[in-house]
Amino acid sequence: MRGTTRSGAALGAIEAAGAEAVVGDPDVVATLARSFEYVGVACVLLGSAVGTPAELAALHGTRLEMLLARMLDTTVRGVVYEATGTVDPDVLARGAALVRERCEDSRIPYALLDADPADAGAWTRAAVGAVDRALDGGPGRPR
């Protein structure tokens, strides 16, 4: 399992959780490319990202679109997108629609994670279920 962060300061926390930590910036999609090596399912967990409204719209719009284009050209064979969080619900809905469209066009399984991140236990169970759905074929590809 691999986790990315914009800041080197968070690397220790990611590693303490048992993941390989990688510094990458979603505003510079090329910095994330290494994190997709040998990955089966990529989880885009940005439902509670922080930034200005314009930054968040770009993150779940043009940046997400470029990320998906890069990701779908790798070993990634499933995508989980966090469609709930503190980000404006309209922005997240547009991001979810983009994931749905790109994954279905590429016949890549995907799942939309819609659990409330404020409830850590329920969110974790839903996230595991979303990864399982993506691994099982998800709506992006027939079983």
Secondary structure, 3 states (H helix, E strand, C coil): CEEEECCHHHHHHHHHCCCEEEECECCEHHHHHHHHCCCCCEEECCCCCCCCHHHHHHHCCHHHHHHHHHHCCCCCCCEEEECCCCCCHHHHHHHHHHHHHHHHHHCCCEEEECCCCCCHHHHHHHHHHHHHHHHCCCCCCCC
